[in-house]
Amino acid sequence: MVRTDNDSWDPATSVGATATMVATARAVATKRGLISDPFAEPLVRAVGVDFFYPAGRRRA
């Protein structure tokens, strides 16, 4: 899909969803001690898309 000057997006759609998926991976890697990204998990939680939460856990 081609981007245009007047298009819009948010963290739950389009390119924002891609960024949120990367932040999810960074949050997991941070919990495992592989990297340190203190902003990844709060960003994912703020987006509020249930897909990004582990099975059986719901967002607050």
SEFIZA-3560 file (N, C-alpha, C; in Angstrom, 3 decimals):
REM SEFIZA-3560
<numar><xx>0.838</xx><yy>-1.156</yy><zz>0.000</zz><atom>N</atom></numar>
<numar><xx>0.000</xx><yy>0.000</yy><zz>0.000</zz><atom>CA</atom></numar>
<numar><xx>0.896</xx><yy>1.236</yy><zz>0.000</zz><atom>C</atom></numar>
<numar><xx>0.550</xx><yy>2.182</yy><zz>-0.804</zz><atom>N</atom></numar>
<numar><xx>1.307</xx><yy>3.416</yy><zz>-0.917</zz><atom>CA</atom></numar>
<numar><xx>0.810</xx><yy>4.423</yy><zz>0.116</zz><atom>C</atom></numar>
<numar><xx>1.721</xx><yy>5.070</yy><zz>0.793</zz><atom>N</atom></numar>
<numar><xx>1.367</xx><yy>6.098</yy><zz>1.771</zz><atom>CA</atom></numar>
<numar><xx>1.108</xx><yy>7.411</yy><zz>1.042</zz><atom>C</atom></numar>
<numar><xx>0.224</xx><yy>8.223</yy><zz>1.557</zz><atom>N</atom></numar>
<numar><xx>-0.051</xx><yy>9.536</yy><zz>0.986</zz><atom>CA</atom></numar>
<numar><xx>0.185</xx><yy>10.607</yy><zz>2.041</zz><atom>C</atom></numar>
<numar><xx>0.288</xx><yy>11.846</yy><zz>1.603</zz><atom>N</atom></numar>
<numar><xx>0.567</xx><yy>12.940</yy><zz>2.534</zz><atom>CA</atom></numar>
<numar><xx>-0.543</xx><yy>13.162</yy><zz>3.556</zz><atom>C</atom></numar>
<numar><xx>-1.777</xx><yy>12.870</yy><zz>3.180</zz><atom>N</atom></numar>
<numar><xx>-2.892</xx><yy>13.166</yy><zz>4.087</zz><atom>CA</atom></numar>
<numar><xx>-3.511</xx><yy>11.925</yy><zz>4.728</zz><atom>C</atom></numar>
<numar><xx>-2.800</xx><yy>10.802</yy><zz>4.712</zz><atom>N</atom></numar>
<numar><xx>-3.360</xx><yy>9.605</yy><zz>5.348</zz><atom>CA</atom></numar>
<numar><xx>-3.204</xx><yy>9.701</yy><zz>6.862</zz><atom>C</atom></numar>
<numar><xx>-3.856</xx><yy>8.798</yy><zz>7.556</zz><atom>N</atom></numar>
<numar><xx>-3.756</xx><yy>8.798</yy><zz>9.014</zz><atom>CA</atom></numar>
<numar><xx>-3.641</xx><yy>7.361</yy><zz>9.503</zz><atom>C</atom></numar>
<numar><xx>-3.112</xx><yy>7.210</yy><zz>10.705</zz><atom>N</atom></numar>
<numar><xx>-2.967</xx><yy>5.898</yy><zz>11.320</zz><atom>CA</atom></numar>
<numar><xx>-2.885</xx><yy>6.098</yy><zz>12.824</zz><atom>C</atom></numar>
<numar><xx>-2.998</xx><yy>4.996</yy><zz>13.541</zz><atom>N</atom></numar>
<numar><xx>-2.840</xx><yy>5.030</yy><zz>14.992</zz><atom>CA</atom></numar>
<numar><xx>-2.073</xx><yy>3.781</yy><zz>15.404</zz><atom>C</atom></numar>
<numar><xx>-1.727</xx><yy>3.623</yy><zz>16.674</zz><atom>N</atom></numar>
<numar><xx>-0.913</xx><yy>2.481</yy><zz>17.103</zz><atom>CA</atom></numar>
<numar><xx>-1.577</xx><yy>1.116</yy><zz>16.936</zz><atom>C</atom></numar>
<numar><xx>-2.877</xx><yy>1.077</yy><zz>16.661</zz><atom>N</atom></numar>
<numar><xx>-3.581</xx><yy>-0.204</yy><zz>16.529</zz><atom>CA</atom></numar>
<numar><xx>-3.858</xx><yy>-0.577</yy><zz>15.080</zz><atom>C</atom></numar>
<numar><xx>-3.535</xx><yy>0.280</yy><zz>14.130</zz><atom>N</atom></numar>
<numar><xx>-3.826</xx><yy>0.001</yy><zz>12.726</zz><atom>CA</atom></numar>
<numar><xx>-2.639</xx><yy>0.370</yy><zz>11.845</zz><atom>C</atom></numar>
<numar><xx>-2.642</xx><yy>-0.166</yy><zz>10.649</zz><atom>N</atom></numar>
<numar><xx>-1.677</xx><yy>0.199</yy><zz>9.618</zz><atom>CA</atom></numar>
<numar><xx>-0.238</xx><yy>0.097</yy><zz>10.128</zz><atom>C</atom></numar>
<numar><xx>0.575</xx><yy>1.093</yy><zz>9.842</zz><atom>N</atom></numar>
<numar><xx>1.975</xx><yy>1.047</yy><zz>10.264</zz><atom>CA</atom></numar>
<numar><xx>2.107</xx><yy>1.075</yy><zz>11.783</zz><atom>C</atom></numar>
<numar><xx>1.114</xx><yy>1.606</yy><zz>12.464</zz><atom>N</atom></numar>
<numar><xx>1.135</xx><yy>1.614</yy><zz>13.924</zz><atom>CA</atom></numar>
<numar><xx>1.076</xx><yy>0.212</yy><zz>14.497</zz><atom>C</atom></numar>
<numar><xx>0.318</xx><yy>-0.676</yy><zz>13.855</zz><atom>N</atom></numar>
<numar><xx>0.245</xx><yy>-2.068</yy><zz>14.316</zz><atom>CA</atom></numar>
<numar><xx>1.600</xx><yy>-2.750</yy><zz>14.164</zz><atom>C</atom></numar>
<numar><xx>2.310</xx><yy>-2.433</yy><zz>13.088</zz><atom>N</atom></numar>
<numar><xx>3.652</xx><yy>-2.986</yy><zz>12.899</zz><atom>CA</atom></numar>
<numar><xx>4.576</xx><yy>-2.502</yy><zz>14.010</zz><atom>C</atom></numar>
<numar><xx>4.520</xx><yy>-1.231</yy><zz>14.323</zz><atom>N</atom></numar>
<numar><xx>5.345</xx><yy>-0.686</yy><zz>15.401</zz><atom>CA</atom></numar>
<numar><xx>4.987</xx><yy>-1.322</yy><zz>16.741</zz><atom>C</atom></numar>
<numar><xx>3.707</xx><yy>-1.578</yy><zz>16.964</zz><atom>N</atom></numar>
<numar><xx>3.277</xx><yy>-2.205</yy><zz>18.207</zz><atom>CA</atom></numar>
<numar><xx>3.766</xx><yy>-3.647</yy><zz>18.285</zz><atom>C</atom></numar>
<numar><xx>3.782</xx><yy>-4.358</yy><zz>17.158</zz><atom>N</atom></numar>
<numar><xx>4.316</xx><yy>-5.729</yy><zz>17.158</zz><atom>CA</atom></numar>
<numar><xx>5.799</xx><yy>-5.724</yy><zz>17.512</zz><atom>C</atom></numar>
<numar><xx>6.549</xx><yy>-4.767</yy><zz>16.982</zz><atom>N</atom></numar>
<numar><xx>7.971</xx><yy>-4.657</yy><zz>17.316</zz><atom>CA</atom></numar>
<numar><xx>8.130</xx><yy>-4.336</yy><zz>18.800</zz><atom>C</atom></numar>
<numar><xx>7.316</xx><yy>-3.438</yy><zz>19.322</zz><atom>N</atom></numar>
<numar><xx>7.373</xx><yy>-3.110</yy><zz>20.748</zz><atom>CA</atom></numar>
<numar><xx>7.042</xx><yy>-4.327</yy><zz>21.603</zz><atom>C</atom></numar>
<numar><xx>6.112</xx><yy>-5.167</yy><zz>21.139</zz><atom>N</atom></numar>
<numar><xx>5.777</xx><yy>-6.395</yy><zz>21.861</zz><atom>CA</atom></numar>
<numar><xx>6.990</xx><yy>-7.308</yy><zz>21.949</zz><atom>C</atom></numar>
<numar><xx>7.675</xx><yy>-7.484</yy><zz>20.831</zz><atom>N</atom></numar>
<numar><xx>8.880</xx><yy>-8.318</yy><zz>20.825</zz><atom>CA</atom></numar>
<numar><xx>9.945</xx><yy>-7.731</yy><zz>21.747</zz><atom>C</atom></numar>
<numar><xx>10.084</xx><yy>-6.420</yy><zz>21.747</zz><atom>N</atom></numar>
<numar><xx>11.066</xx><yy>-5.769</yy><zz>22.618</zz><atom>CA</atom></numar>
<numar><xx>10.687</xx><yy>-5.929</yy><zz>24.095</zz><atom>C</atom></numar>
<numar><xx>9.392</xx><yy>-5.889</yy><zz>24.400</zz><atom>N</atom></numar>
<numar><xx>8.947</xx><yy>-6.088</yy><zz>25.784</zz><atom>CA</atom></numar>
<numar><xx>9.274</xx><yy>-7.500</yy><zz>26.254</zz><atom>C</atom></numar>
<numar><xx>9.040</xx><yy>-8.484</yy><zz>25.401</zz><atom>N</atom></numar>
<numar><xx>9.358</xx><yy>-9.877</yy><zz>25.746</zz><atom>CA</atom></numar>
<numar><xx>10.863</xx><yy>-10.034</yy><zz>25.939</zz><atom>C</atom></numar>
<numar><xx>11.644</xx><yy>-9.467</yy><zz>25.031</zz><atom>N</atom></numar>
<numar><xx>13.102</xx><yy>-9.567</yy><zz>25.137</zz><atom>CA</atom></numar>
<numar><xx>13.614</xx><yy>-8.869</yy><zz>26.391</zz><atom>C</atom></numar>
<numar><xx>12.981</xx><yy>-7.784</yy><zz>26.778</zz><atom>N</atom></numar>
<numar><xx>13.373</xx><yy>-7.080</yy><zz>27.998</zz><atom>CA</atom></numar>
<numar><xx>13.117</xx><yy>-7.946</yy><zz>29.223</zz><atom>C</atom></numar>
<numar><xx>11.945</xx><yy>-8.598</yy><zz>29.270</zz><atom>N</atom></numar>
<numar><xx>11.630</xx><yy>-9.473</yy><zz>30.417</zz><atom>CA</atom></numar>
<numar><xx>12.612</xx><yy>-10.639</yy><zz>30.514</zz><atom>C</atom></numar>
<numar><xx>13.144</xx><yy>-11.068</yy><zz>29.371</zz><atom>N</atom></numar>
<numar><xx>14.098</xx><yy>-12.182</yy><zz>29.363</zz><atom>CA</atom></numar>
<numar><xx>15.532</xx><yy>-11.719</yy><zz>29.597</zz><atom>C</atom></numar>
<numar><xx>15.742</xx><yy>-10.419</yy><zz>29.727</zz><atom>N</atom></numar>
<numar><xx>17.075</xx><yy>-9.899</yy><zz>29.987</zz><atom>CA</atom></numar>
<numar><xx>17.959</xx><yy>-9.775</yy><zz>28.756</zz><atom>C</atom></numar>
<numar><xx>17.381</xx><yy>-9.913</yy><zz>27.572</zz><atom>N</atom></numar>
<numar><xx>18.175</xx><yy>-9.832</yy><zz>26.348</zz><atom>CA</atom></numar>
<numar><xx>18.489</xx><yy>-8.395</yy><zz>25.956</zz><atom>C</atom></numar>
<numar><xx>17.560</xx><yy>-7.497</yy><zz>26.204</zz><atom>N</atom></numar>
<numar><xx>17.740</xx><yy>-6.072</yy><zz>25.938</zz><atom>CA</atom></numar>
<numar><xx>17.097</xx><yy>-5.303</yy><zz>27.083</zz><atom>C</atom></numar>
<numar><xx>17.246</xx><yy>-4.001</yy><zz>27.061</zz><atom>N</atom></numar>
<numar><xx>16.588</xx><yy>-3.162</yy><zz>28.064</zz><atom>CA</atom></numar>
<numar><xx>15.812</xx><yy>-2.063</yy><zz>27.353</zz><atom>C</atom></numar>
<numar><xx>14.500</xx><yy>-2.201</yy><zz>27.327</zz><atom>N</atom></numar>
<numar><xx>13.629</xx><yy>-1.192</yy><zz>26.722</zz><atom>CA</atom></numar>
<numar><xx>12.481</xx><yy>-0.939</yy><zz>27.692</zz><atom>C</atom></numar>
<numar><xx>12.646</xx><yy>0.000</yy><zz>28.613</zz><atom>N</atom></numar>
<numar><xx>11.620</xx><yy>0.237</yy><zz>29.624</zz><atom>CA</atom></numar>
<numar><xx>10.333</xx><yy>0.835</yy><zz>29.063</zz><atom>C</atom></numar>
<numar><xx>10.347</xx><yy>1.274</yy><zz>27.816</zz><atom>N</atom></numar>
<numar><xx>9.166</xx><yy>1.903</yy><zz>27.224</zz><atom>CA</atom></numar>
<numar><xx>8.309</xx><yy>0.934</yy><zz>26.419</zz><atom>C</atom></numar>
<numar><xx>8.832</xx><yy>-0.241</yy><zz>26.093</zz><atom>N</atom></numar>
<numar><xx>8.123</xx><yy>-1.178</yy><zz>25.215</zz><atom>CA</atom></numar>
<numar><xx>6.816</xx><yy>-1.671</yy><zz>25.834</zz><atom>C</atom></numar>
<numar><xx>6.874</xx><yy>-2.217</yy><zz>27.034</zz><atom>N</atom></numar>
<numar><xx>5.658</xx><yy>-2.763</yy><zz>27.646</zz><atom>CA</atom></numar>
<numar><xx>4.593</xx><yy>-1.693</yy><zz>27.897</zz><atom>C</atom></numar>
<numar><xx>4.950</xx><yy>-0.523</yy><zz>28.438</zz><atom>N</atom></numar>
<numar><xx>3.913</xx><yy>0.505</yy><zz>28.611</zz><atom>CA</atom></numar>
<numar><xx>3.275</xx><yy>0.933</yy><zz>27.291</zz><atom>C</atom></numar>
<numar><xx>4.057</xx><yy>0.980</yy><zz>26.221</zz><atom>N</atom></numar>
<numar><xx>3.495</xx><yy>1.339</yy><zz>24.919</zz><atom>CA</atom></numar>
<numar><xx>2.476</xx><yy>0.298</yy><zz>24.479</zz><atom>C</atom></numar>
<numar><xx>2.838</xx><yy>-0.975</yy><zz>24.581</zz><atom>N</atom></numar>
<numar><xx>1.929</xx><yy>-2.047</yy><zz>24.161</zz><atom>CA</atom></numar>
<numar><xx>0.654</xx><yy>-2.015</yy><zz>25.000</zz><atom>C</atom></numar>
<numar><xx>0.782</xx><yy>-1.824</yy><zz>26.296</zz><atom>N</atom></numar>
<numar><xx>-0.406</xx><yy>-1.756</yy><zz>27.161</zz><atom>CA</atom></numar>
<numar><xx>-1.280</xx><yy>-0.558</yy><zz>26.811</zz><atom>C</atom></numar>
<numar><xx>-0.671</xx><yy>0.559</yy><zz>26.472</zz><atom>N</atom></numar>
<numar><xx>-1.437</xx><yy>1.763</yy><zz>26.136</zz><atom>CA</atom></numar>
<numar><xx>-2.218</xx><yy>1.610</yy><zz>24.838</zz><atom>C</atom></numar>
<numar><xx>-1.696</xx><yy>0.810</yy><zz>23.909</zz><atom>N</atom></numar>
<numar><xx>-2.402</xx><yy>0.607</yy><zz>22.636</zz><atom>CA</atom></numar>
<numar><xx>-3.727</xx><yy>-0.092</yy><zz>22.885</zz><atom>C</atom></numar>
<numar><xx>-3.732</xx><yy>-1.095</yy><zz>23.774</zz><atom>N</atom></numar>
<numar><xx>-4.978</xx><yy>-1.740</yy><zz>24.172</zz><atom>CA</atom></numar>
<numar><xx>-5.577</xx><yy>-2.703</yy><zz>23.170</zz><atom>C</atom></numar>
<numar><xx>-4.748</xx><yy>-3.344</yy><zz>22.349</zz><atom>N</atom></numar>
<numar><xx>-5.242</xx><yy>-4.347</yy><zz>21.406</zz><atom>CA</atom></numar>
<numar><xx>-5.085</xx><yy>-5.715</yy><zz>22.059</zz><atom>C</atom></numar>
<numar><xx>-6.182</xx><yy>-6.440</yy><zz>22.242</zz><atom>N</atom></numar>
<numar><xx>-6.141</xx><yy>-7.732</yy><zz>22.933</zz><atom>CA</atom></numar>
<numar><xx>-5.181</xx><yy>-8.728</yy><zz>22.294</zz><atom>C</atom></numar>
<numar><xx>-4.961</xx><yy>-8.639</yy><zz>21.006</zz><atom>N</atom></numar>
<numar><xx>-4.062</xx><yy>-9.558</yy><zz>20.303</zz><atom>CA</atom></numar>
<numar><xx>-2.675</xx><yy>-9.577</yy><zz>20.935</zz><atom>C</atom></numar>
<numar><xx>-2.237</xx><yy>-8.473</yy><zz>21.497</zz><atom>N</atom></numar>
<numar><xx>-0.885</xx><yy>-8.358</yy><zz>22.018</zz><atom>CA</atom></numar>
<numar><xx>-0.740</xx><yy>-8.853</yy><zz>23.452</zz><atom>C</atom></numar>
<numar><xx>-1.794</xx><yy>-9.435</yy><zz>24.024</zz><atom>N</atom></numar>
<numar><xx>-1.737</xx><yy>-9.945</yy><zz>25.385</zz><atom>CA</atom></numar>
<numar><xx>-1.693</xx><yy>-11.462</yy><zz>25.367</zz><atom>C</atom></numar>
<numar><xx>-0.935</xx><yy>-12.070</yy><zz>26.290</zz><atom>N</atom></numar>
<numar><xx>-0.870</xx><yy>-13.532</yy><zz>26.348</zz><atom>CA</atom></numar>
<numar><xx>-2.250</xx><yy>-14.143</yy><zz>26.576</zz><atom>C</atom></numar>
<numar><xx>-2.434</xx><yy>-15.351</yy><zz>26.098</zz><atom>N</atom></numar>
<numar><xx>-3.706</xx><yy>-16.059</yy><zz>26.278</zz><atom>CA</atom></numar>
<numar><xx>-4.038</xx><yy>-16.138</yy><zz>27.760</zz><atom>C</atom></numar>
<numar><xx>-5.280</xx><yy>-15.874</yy><zz>28.084</zz><atom>N</atom></numar>
<numar><xx>-5.718</xx><yy>-15.946</yy><zz>29.461</zz><atom>CA</atom></numar>
<numar><xx>-5.526</xx><yy>-14.671</yy><zz>30.258</zz><atom>C</atom></numar>
<numar><xx>-4.839</xx><yy>-13.694</yy><zz>29.688</zz><atom>N</atom></numar>
<numar><xx>-4.640</xx><yy>-12.417</yy><zz>30.382</zz><atom>CA</atom></numar>
<numar><xx>-5.391</xx><yy>-11.329</yy><zz>29.639</zz><atom>C</atom></numar>
<numar><xx>-6.032</xx><yy>-10.493</yy><zz>30.365</zz><atom>N</atom></numar>
<numar><xx>-6.764</xx><yy>-9.378</yy><zz>29.761</zz><atom>CA</atom></numar>
<numar><xx>-6.098</xx><yy>-8.077</yy><zz>30.170</zz><atom>C</atom></numar>
<numar><xx>-6.252</xx><yy>-7.111</yy><zz>29.325</zz><atom>N</atom></numar>
<numar><xx>-5.676</xx><yy>-5.808</yy><zz>29.653</zz><atom>CA</atom></numar>
<numar><xx>-6.473</xx><yy>-5.155</yy><zz>30.771</zz><atom>C</atom></numar>
<numar><xx>-5.808</xx><yy>-4.339</yy><zz>31.529</zz><atom>N</atom></numar>
<numar><xx>-6.461</xx><yy>-3.669</yy><zz>32.663</zz><atom>CA</atom></numar>
<numar><xx>-7.228</xx><yy>-2.453</yy><zz>32.202</zz><atom>C</atom></numar>
//
